[in-house]
């Protein structure tokens, strides 16, 4: 046979073979389109070697459909993966020839996504971290890929939260470093790492934490704790030692300023010079120079023509009225309002913090709360933000922490603006005694400075009772429980009063009794309920006013009567107690001896050394000898403090001392306390002051 004949024969055989193979894949697709799955499967399997991508695609279609006995998504997944991988090896003529069966790369992608969706539905029936993780690894193209990662991370994160250890969150972060929960997990990891390594809450434990975990953001808090513990006594020597011992602590500046503030309690020139001698390394020498000029000057706000400035205690104008409103000077600075904006000035009327705030509070320990538009923040004495104005509501600093709300929930941060307790409470209150009351998911509890619940949120309304129990308040009942929420055994109680010197008033079956600080019945509820019993029946010192058979008496803290139940009306517990007899009022002492015979229409128990009495319709005040100290010629008399009384005649008010001296004439329409040593007096558009230490009336001297 000639070579030409051989070539023709070989070509004929090859053409015949290709024709058979093409026929098989065509037959497979035709059978598939006719839902003849048995024949289609058979033909596709025959075509694997010659048309790997198309045949695997067809088999994937069959395995993915649920209307045939071959339905198996795992097999469909395996076939479509092979189809996609081998599609690039197909010749262009093969690809073009098979387009009539709607087979191309887009068809492969679409089927692959459909199969992945089916596999995801299977995962949803029995979800687990492992199942979601396997799915996302094997189905990177799936529409559900992101959801699978999130679901996997969510389950894993919940496991970490349940374990609530730094190790658990560390494992989570290592497994899923790109997780959406990374930030929250990292915060929890740092928080728990800090808590676990500083359980001792000692200076050494905080120093050890700082050294071992320098990148933990709670290092700043550890430094704060070292600072707080080192200076807990709030003495000058404590701050001095802290500065020398912990020179790299971030609170050294605060310590210097606090040392200065404590040392300079009187702000006298002599004290300033002594401070400079004792502390030559004080880093803020310019401030001392300025304070020397201003330290001896005490100035207070005054008003003139609708504007405010400051005057000295003799009424001399120091800073002319030029502001819409002003405050008192605190820590050498006072807020003022100008053109609708608030800023801070010093006693030389120099603007220290520019006028740019919507409102401002007094400085306290070098910090002031300010408002910008509707949001609150905190600044230091230079006007720099410690906390940016981003909170809808903000509290006052207490025990180094302050509550605030940014969106819808409250959290806490420290004096340097670092978040300490996450935003998670519907309501929050200031810290006191190491705890703060919060509302969590509609229930009240108490947290410590780390945000851990000291009193679990189990009830809608609670209050502390001593240092180890709570009062649980209901609509018509009250009960005691320990910090774990376990109820303490007490008689049925309608109301529980405030704990005063180890005694708290209770109302039980309309009777009055008393509990001790442990919640035990100290005085059984055998006394009658009377009007205002919740306030007038509380212990005052060692004694309490009670009632039996419509008569009043006084008992001691053991329930023993020291004044018998023989008075139809009796004033509150005091050194001299008002009593009524035959429609007249007088005074007895705690030995039940009549000190002032009954002669008045009404009388009030002694306060601030005097007893307020009434003759006919007018009131005055007497001393323990029955002598009139404040004339009986006033409409009202009320104790203001330990040595002063507010009096009125009609609509006008004045002030008497408890020695009977009229120190503020009765010509003011309002008198109220604005500072520890000052009462502000209002008369028309005028503002005057009463200065308590000197019993001095201060009026501005205007030209």
C-alpha positions in Angstrom: 0.0 0.0 0.0 1.4 3.3 -0.9 2.1 6.0 1.7 -0.6 8.2 0.3 -3.2 5.4 0.8 -2.0 5.0 4.4 -2.3 8.7 5.2 -5.8 8.7 3.7 -6.8 5.7 5.8 -5.4 7.3 9.1 -7.3 10.5 8.4 -10.5 8.6 7.8 -10.2 6.7 11.1 -9.5 9.9 13.1 -12.5 11.7 11.5 -14.6 8.7 12.3 -13.4 8.7 15.9 -14.1 12.4 16.4 -17.5 12.0 14.9 -18.3 9.3 17.4 -17.0 11.4 20.3 -18.9 14.5 19.2 -21.9 12.5 18.8 -21.6 11.3 22.4 -21.5 14.8 23.9 -24.2 16.0 21.6 -26.3 13.0 22.5 -25.7 13.7 26.2 -26.9 17.3 26.0 -29.9 16.3 23.9 -30.8 13.7 26.5 -30.3 16.2 29.3 -32.6 18.7 27.5 -35.2 15.9 27.3 -34.8 15.1 31.0 -33.6 11.6 30.1 -31.2 11.6 33.0 -30.1 7.9 32.7 -29.1 8.3 29.0 -27.6 11.8 29.6 -25.5 10.5 32.5 -24.3 7.6 30.5 -23.3 9.7 27.5 -21.6 12.4 29.7 -19.5 9.8 31.4 -18.4 8.4 28.0 -17.4 11.9 27.0 -15.2 12.7 30.0 -11.9 12.1 28.3 -12.7 13.9 25.1 -14.8 16.8 26.5 -13.8 17.0 30.2 -15.2 20.4 30.9 -18.6 19.9 29.1 -19.1 16.4 30.4 -18.4 17.3 34.0 -20.7 20.3 33.6 -23.5 18.1 32.3 -23.0 15.6 35.2 -23.0 18.5 37.6 -26.3 19.6 36.2 -27.7 16.1 36.7 -26.4 15.7 40.3 -27.6 19.2 41.2 -31.2 18.6 40.1 -33.6 17.0 42.6 -35.9 15.5 40.0 -33.8 12.5 39.3 -32.3 9.6 41.4 -28.8 10.8 40.9 -29.3 14.0 42.9 -26.2 14.5 45.1 -24.9 18.0 45.8 -21.4 16.9 46.9 -21.0 15.1 43.6 -22.4 18.1 41.7 -19.8 20.3 43.5 -17.0 18.0 42.6 -18.0 17.9 38.9 -18.5 21.6 38.5 -15.1 22.3 40.0 -13.5 20.0 37.5 -15.5 21.6 34.7 -14.3 25.0 35.7 -10.7 24.0 35.9 -10.7 22.2 32.5 -12.7 24.8 30.6 -9.5 26.7 29.8 -8.1 23.6 28.1 -10.9 23.4 25.5 -10.3 24.4 21.9 -12.1 27.4 20.6 -14.0 25.2 18.1 -15.2 23.0 20.9 -16.4 25.9 22.9 -18.2 27.4 19.9 -19.8 24.1 19.0 -21.3 23.6 22.4 -22.8 27.1 22.8 -25.9 25.8 21.1 -26.5 23.8 24.4 -26.0 27.0 26.4 -22.7 25.8 27.6 -20.0 28.3 28.2 -17.9 29.7 31.1 -20.8 31.9 32.3 -23.0 28.8 32.5 -20.3 27.1 34.6 -20.1 30.0 37.0 -23.9 30.3 37.4 -24.3 26.5 38.0 -21.4 26.6 40.5 -23.1 29.4 42.4 -26.4 27.4 42.4 -24.7 24.3 43.7 -23.0 26.4 46.4 -26.3 27.9 47.4 -27.7 24.4 47.8 -24.8 23.4 49.9 -25.2 26.5 52.1 -28.8 25.5 52.7 -27.5 22.2 54.0 -25.1 24.0 56.3 -28.0 26.1 57.6 -29.9 23.0 58.7 -27.0 22.1 61.1 -24.9 25.2 61.5 -21.6 25.2 63.3 -18.3 27.1 63.2 -16.6 24.2 61.4 -19.4 23.8 58.8 -19.4 27.5 58.0 -15.6 27.5 57.8 -15.5 24.5 55.5 -18.1 26.1 53.2 -16.3 29.5 52.9 -13.0 27.7 52.1 -14.5 25.6 49.4 -16.9 28.1 47.9 -15.1 31.3 47.6 -17.3 32.3 44.6 -20.6 31.7 46.4 -23.1 34.5 47.0 -23.2 33.2 50.6 -19.4 33.4 51.1 -19.4 36.6 53.1 -22.5 35.4 55.1 -20.7 32.1 55.9 -17.6 33.9 57.2 -19.8 36.2 59.3 -21.8 33.3 60.7 -18.6 31.3 61.4 -17.1 34.3 63.2 -20.3 35.0 65.1 -20.4 31.4 66.5 -16.7 31.5 67.3 -17.0 34.9 68.9 -20.0 33.8 71.1 -17.9 30.8 72.3 -15.1 33.3 73.3 -17.6 35.5 75.1 -19.0 32.5 76.9 -15.5 31.4 78.0 -14.8 35.1 78.9 -11.0 34.7 79.2 -8.2 36.5 77.4 -7.0 33.1 76.1 -10.3 32.5 74.4 -10.3 35.8 72.6 -6.6 35.4 71.7 -7.5 32.1 70.1 -10.3 33.7 68.2 -8.1 36.5 66.9 -5.4 34.1 65.8 -8.0 31.9 64.0 -9.8 34.7 62.3 -7.6 37.8 62.1 -9.7 39.5 59.5 -13.1 39.0 61.3 -15.7 41.8 61.6 -15.6 41.0 65.3 -11.8 41.7 65.4 -12.2 45.1 67.1 -14.6 44.0 69.7 -12.7 40.8 70.3 -9.4 42.7 70.6 -11.1 45.1 73.1 -12.3 42.1 75.2 -8.9 40.4 75.0 -7.1 43.5 76.3 -9.7 44.1 78.9 -9.6 40.5 80.2 -5.8 40.3 80.0 -5.7 43.4 82.1 -8.3 42.1 84.6 -6.7 38.7 84.9 -3.3 40.0 85.6 -4.3 42.7 88.0 -6.7 40.9 90.3 -4.6 41.8 93.3 -5.3 45.5 92.6 -1.9 46.3 94.2 0.7 48.7 92.9 3.0 45.8 92.2 0.4 44.0 90.1 -0.3 47.1 88.0 3.5 47.7 87.5 3.9 44.1 86.6 1.2 44.3 84.0 2.7 47.4 82.4 6.0 45.7 82.1 4.7 42.4 80.8 2.1 43.8 78.4 3.4 47.2 77.2 1.2 47.2 74.0 -2.1 46.6 75.9 -4.0 49.9 75.8 -5.0 49.3 79.5 -1.4 50.1 80.4 -2.7 53.7 80.6 -5.3 52.5 83.2 -2.6 50.5 85.0 -0.6 53.7 85.3 -3.7 55.5 86.5 -4.2 52.9 89.2 -0.6 53.2 90.3 -1.2 56.9 90.5 -4.5 56.5 92.4 -3.2 54.0 94.8 0.0 55.9 95.4 -1.9 59.1 96.1 -5.0 57.7 97.8 -4.5 59.7 100.9 -4.4 62.9 98.8 -1.5 64.3 100.7 1.3 66.5 99.4 4.0 64.0 100.4 2.2 61.2 98.5 2.3 63.2 95.2 5.9 64.2 95.8 6.9 60.5 96.3 4.9 59.5 93.2 6.8 62.0 91.0 10.1 60.8 92.3 9.3 57.1 92.0 7.3 56.9 88.8 8.8 59.6 86.6 7.6 57.9 83.4 4.0 57.5 84.5 1.6 59.5 82.4 0.1 61.1 85.5 3.3 62.9 86.5 1.9 66.1 85.1 -1.3 65.6 87.0 0.7 64.8 90.1 2.7 68.0 89.9 -0.5 70.1 89.4 -2.3 68.2 92.2 0.7 68.7 94.5 0.6 72.4 93.6 -3.1 72.6 94.2 -2.9 70.9 97.6 0.1 72.8 98.7 -1.5 76.1 97.5 -4.8 75.6 99.3 -4.9 79.2 100.5 -3.3 80.7 97.3 -1.4 83.3 99.3 1.8 85.0 98.1 3.7 83.7 101.1 2.6 80.2 100.3 3.6 80.6 96.6 7.1 81.7 97.5 7.5 78.8 100.0 6.3 76.4 97.2 9.0 77.7 94.9 11.7 77.2 97.5 10.6 73.6 98.3 10.0 72.5 94.7 12.5 74.3 92.5 11.9 71.6 89.8 8.3 72.4 89.3 7.9 72.5 85.5 5.3 75.3 85.2 7.2 78.3 86.6 5.4 80.8 84.4 2.1 79.8 86.0 3.5 80.5 89.4 4.7 83.9 88.3 1.2 84.7 87.1 -0.5 83.2 90.2 1.7 85.4 92.4 0.0 88.4 90.9 -3.5 87.0 91.2 -3.4 84.7 94.2 -4.5 87.2 96.8 -7.4 88.4 94.8 -10.9 87.0 95.4 -13.4 88.3 92.9 -17.0 87.4 92.3 -19.5 88.1 89.5 -21.5 91.3 89.4 -24.2 92.7 87.0 -24.5 96.1 85.4 -27.0 97.0 82.7 -27.6 93.4 81.6 -23.9 92.6 81.4 -21.6 90.7 83.8 -18.1 91.3 85.1 -16.3 90.6 88.4 -15.8 92.7 91.6 -13.9 92.2 94.8 -15.4 91.5 98.2 -15.7 95.2 98.8 -17.8 95.8 95.7 -14.9 97.4 93.7 -15.0 96.6 90.0 -12.0 94.5 88.9 -13.2 93.3 85.5 -15.8 95.6 83.9 -19.2 94.1 82.9 -18.8 92.9 79.3 -20.1 89.4 79.2 -23.7 88.0 78.8 -23.2 85.6 81.8 -20.2 84.6 83.9 -19.3 82.0 86.6 -17.3 82.0 89.7 -13.6 81.5 89.5 -12.5 77.9 90.1 -8.9 76.8 89.9 -8.0 80.3 88.7 -10.4 80.2 85.7 -14.0 81.2 85.2 -16.4 80.6 82.3 -18.0 83.5 80.5 -20.4 84.0 77.6 -19.8 86.4 74.8 -21.8 86.7 71.6 -23.6 83.4 72.4 -20.4 81.4 72.9 -18.6 80.3 76.1 -14.9 80.4 76.9 -12.7 80.8 80.0 -10.8 83.8 81.3 -8.3 84.2 84.2 -8.4 86.9 86.9 -6.6 89.2 84.6 -9.4 88.9 82.1 -7.1 87.1 79.7 -8.8 84.6 77.4 -7.3 81.2 78.3 -9.8 79.1 76.4 -11.4 80.7 73.4 -15.1 81.5 73.2 -16.3 78.7 71.0 -18.6 76.5 73.1 -22.4 76.4 73.4 -22.1 76.0 77.2 -19.4 75.3 79.8 -19.1 74.1 83.4 -16.6 75.1 86.1 -13.2 73.5 86.1 -12.7 70.6 88.5 -9.3 69.0 88.9 -8.1 70.5 85.7 -11.0 69.4 83.6 -14.2 71.1 82.4 -17.3 69.8 80.6 -18.2 71.8 77.5 -20.9 71.7 74.9 -20.6 72.1 71.2 -24.0 72.4 69.5 -25.9 69.5 71.1 -22.9 67.4 72.1 -20.7 67.4 75.2 -17.0 66.9 75.6 -14.2 67.6 78.1 -11.3 70.0 77.9 -8.1 70.6 80.0 -7.0 74.0 81.2 -5.3 74.8 77.9 -8.6 74.2 76.0 -7.3 71.0 74.4 -9.9 68.2 74.2 -9.5 65.4 76.6 -12.7 64.0 75.2 -14.0 65.2 71.8 -17.6 66.7 71.9 -19.5 63.6 70.8 -21.8 62.7 73.7 -25.5 63.5 74.0 -25.3 63.4 77.8 -22.4 63.4 80.1 -22.1 63.1 83.9 -19.7 64.5 86.5 -16.4 62.8 87.3 -16.6 60.6 90.4 -13.8 58.2 91.5 -12.0 58.8 88.3 -14.8 57.8 85.9 -17.6 59.6 84.2 -20.7 58.3 82.4 -21.7 59.4 78.9 -24.1 58.5 76.1 -23.1 58.7 72.4 -25.9 57.0 70.6 -28.5 55.1 72.6 -26.5 53.5 75.4 -24.3 54.7 78.3 -20.7 53.8 79.0 -17.9 55.1 81.2 -14.5 56.7 80.4 -11.7 58.0 82.6 -10.4 61.5 83.2 -8.0 61.3 80.3 -10.8 60.3 77.9 -10.0 56.6 77.5 -13.1 54.3 77.3 -13.2 52.1 80.4 -16.6 50.4 80.3 -18.4 49.8 76.9 -21.6 51.6 76.0 -24.3 49.1 77.0 -26.6 50.6 79.6 -30.0 52.3 79.1 -29.3 54.4 82.2 -26.1 55.1 84.2 -25.1 57.0 87.4 -21.9 58.3 88.9 -19.6 56.0 90.9 -19.8 56.1 94.7 -18.0 53.7 97.0 -16.5 51.8 94.1 -19.8 51.0 92.4 -22.3 52.7 90.0 -25.9 52.0 89.5 -26.9 51.1 85.9 -29.9 49.9 83.9 -29.1 46.9 81.7 -31.8 45.5 79.5 -34.5 47.1 81.6 -33.2 45.9 84.9 -31.1 47.7 87.5 -27.8 46.6 88.9 -24.5 47.9 90.3 -21.1 47.6 88.5 -17.5 48.0 89.6 -14.9 50.1 87.9 -14.2 47.3 85.4 -17.8 47.0 84.4 -18.3 43.7 86.2 -21.6 43.4 88.0 -21.3 43.5 91.8 -25.1 43.4 92.0 -26.6 41.5 89.2 -29.4 43.1 87.1 -32.4 41.0 88.3 -35.0 43.6 89.3 -36.6 46.7 87.8 -35.9 49.0 90.7 -33.2 48.7 93.4 -31.2 50.8 95.8 -28.2 49.9 98.0 -28.8 49.1 101.6 -25.5 49.3 103.5 -22.5 47.6 101.9 -23.9 44.1 101.3 -27.6 44.3 100.5 -30.1 46.0 98.2 -33.7 47.2 98.6 -35.9 45.8 95.8 -38.8 48.1 95.3 -42.2 46.9 94.0 -45.5 48.7 93.5 -46.8 48.0 97.0 -44.0 46.0 98.6 -40.3 46.2 99.3 -37.8 43.5 100.1 -34.1 43.0 100.9 -31.8 40.9 98.9 -28.1 40.2 98.9 -25.8 41.2 96.0 -26.4 37.9 94.3 -30.2 38.6 94.3 -31.1 36.1 97.0 -33.9 37.5 99.1 -33.2 38.0 102.8 -35.7 36.9 105.5 -37.7 39.9 106.8 -41.3 40.4 107.8 -43.6 41.7 105.1 -42.5 45.2 104.2 -44.3 47.9 102.3 -41.5 50.5 102.4 -37.8 50.6 103.6 -36.3 54.0 104.5 -32.7 55.2 104.3 -30.1 53.5 106.5 -29.0 56.0 109.2 -26.4 55.0 111.8 -27.3 51.3 111.4 -31.0 51.8 111.5 -33.5 52.0 108.7 -37.2 52.7 109.1 -39.6 50.1 107.7 -43.4 50.1 107.2 -44.9 46.7 107.8 -48.6 46.1 107.9 -49.0 49.9 108.5 -46.7 49.7 111.5 -43.3 51.3 112.0 -40.1 49.4 112.9 -36.4 49.4 112.1 -33.8 47.2 110.5 -30.1 47.2 111.2 -27.5 47.3 108.4 -27.6 43.5 108.0 -31.3 43.6 107.2 -32.2 42.1 110.6 -35.1 43.4 112.6 -33.5 45.7 115.2 -36.8 47.2 116.5 -40.0 45.3 115.7 -42.7 47.0 113.7 -45.0 47.8 116.7 -45.3 51.6 116.3 -48.2 53.3 114.6 -47.8 54.8 111.2 -48.3 58.6 111.2 -48.2 61.4 108.5 -44.7 62.0 107.2 -43.4 59.0 109.1 -40.9 58.2 106.4 -39.0 61.4 107.1 -39.9 62.4 110.6 -39.6 58.8 111.9 -36.0 58.3 110.7 -33.3 58.2 113.3 -31.6 61.5 114.1 -28.3 60.6 115.7 -29.2 58.0 118.4 -33.0 58.8 118.6 -36.2 58.6 116.6 -39.7 59.9 116.9 -42.4 57.3 117.0 -46.1 56.9 117.8 -48.3 54.6 119.8 -52.0 54.8 120.5 -52.1 58.3 118.8 -49.4 59.6 121.1 -45.8 60.5 120.2 -42.6 59.7 122.0 -38.9 59.3 121.4 -37.0 56.0 121.4 -33.3 55.1 121.4 -31.7 52.8 118.8 -32.7 49.8 120.8 -36.4 50.8 120.9 -36.4 51.9 124.5 -38.6 55.0 125.1 -36.6 57.9 126.4 -39.5 60.3 126.1 -42.8 58.6 127.0 -45.8 58.3 124.6 -47.7 61.2 126.2 -47.7 63.9 123.5 -50.5 64.3 120.9 -48.1 66.4 118.8 -44.3 66.4 118.9 -41.6 68.0 116.8 -38.6 66.2 115.3 -35.7 64.9 117.3 -33.3 67.7 118.3 -31.5 69.1 121.3 -34.8 70.8 122.2 -38.0 69.3 120.9 -41.2 71.2 120.2 -44.3 69.7 121.9 -48.0 70.7 122.2 -50.1 70.9 125.3 -53.5 72.4 125.6 -53.2 73.8 122.1 -50.0 75.7 122.9 -46.5 74.8 122.0 -43.3 74.7 124.1 -40.0 72.8 124.3 -38.7 69.8 126.2 -35.2 68.4 126.3 -34.2 64.8 125.7 -34.7 64.1 129.4 -38.4 65.1 129.0 -37.9 68.2 131.0 -39.9 71.3 130.0 -37.4 73.9 129.1 -39.8 76.5 127.5 -43.4 76.3 128.7 -46.1 76.0 126.1 -47.2 79.4 125.0 -46.9 79.6 121.2 -49.4 78.9 118.4 -46.9 76.7 116.7 -43.2 75.8 117.2 -40.5 73.9 115.4 -37.7 71.8 117.1 -34.4 73.6 117.4 -32.1 74.0 114.4 -28.9 76.0 114.2 -29.3 76.9 117.9 -32.8 78.4 117.6 -36.4 77.3 117.7 -38.8 78.9 115.3 -42.1 79.9 117.0 -45.3 81.6 116.1 -47.5 84.0 118.0 -50.8 84.8 116.4 -49.9 84.9 112.6 -46.3 86.0 112.8 -43.1 84.0 113.4 -39.8 84.6 115.2 -37.1 82.5 116.9 -36.0 81.9 120.5 -32.9 80.5 122.2 -32.7 77.7 124.7 -33.5 80.2 127.5 -36.8 81.2 125.8 -35.4 84.6 124.9 -36.5 86.1 121.6 -33.5 86.3 119.3 -35.3 86.9 115.9 -38.3 89.2 116.5 -41.8 87.6 116.1 -42.7 89.8 113.2 -42.1 87.7 110.1 -44.2 85.6 107.7 -41.7 82.8 107.4 -38.4 81.8 109.0 -36.1 79.0 107.8 -32.6 77.9 108.8 -30.2 78.5 106.0 -27.0 77.0 107.5 -25.5 76.5 111.0 -25.6 80.1 111.9 -28.1 81.9 109.6 -31.8 82.1 109.1 -33.8 83.2 106.0 -36.8 85.4 107.0 -39.6 87.0 105.0 -42.3 89.6 105.5 -44.8 89.3 102.6 -42.8 89.0 99.4 -39.5 90.3 100.7 -36.6 88.3 102.2 -33.7 89.0 104.5 -31.1 87.1 106.6 -30.6 87.0 110.4 -27.7 85.4 112.3 -28.5 83.0 115.1 -27.4 85.7 117.4 -30.2 88.0 116.3 -28.4 90.3 113.9 -30.1 91.4 110.7 -27.3 91.1 108.2 -29.3 91.3 105.0 -32.3 93.7 105.1 -35.7 92.4 104.0 -35.8 94.0 100.6 -34.9 91.1 98.3 -37.3 89.0 96.2 -35.1 86.0 96.1 -32.2 84.7 98.2 -30.3 81.5 97.2 -27.0 79.8 97.8 -24.6 79.8 94.9 -21.3 78.9 96.5 -20.2 77.5 99.9 -19.6 81.0 101.2 -22.0 83.0 99.2 -25.7 83.7 98.9 -26.9 85.6 95.9 -29.6 88.3 96.5 -32.0 89.4 93.8 -33.7 92.8 93.8 -35.2 93.9 90.5 -32.4 93.8 88.0 -29.7 94.1 90.7 -27.6 91.2 92.1 -26.0 91.5 95.5 -24.2 89.0 97.7 -24.1 87.9 101.3 -20.6 86.6 102.2 -21.0 84.1 105.1 -17.5 84.1 106.7 -17.7 87.8 107.4 -21.5 88.3 107.6 -21.0 90.8 104.9 -23.4 92.3 102.4 -21.6 93.0 99.1 -22.9 95.4 96.4 -21.1 96.6 93.3 -19.8 100.2 93.4 -20.9 101.6 90.1 -20.0 105.0 88.8 
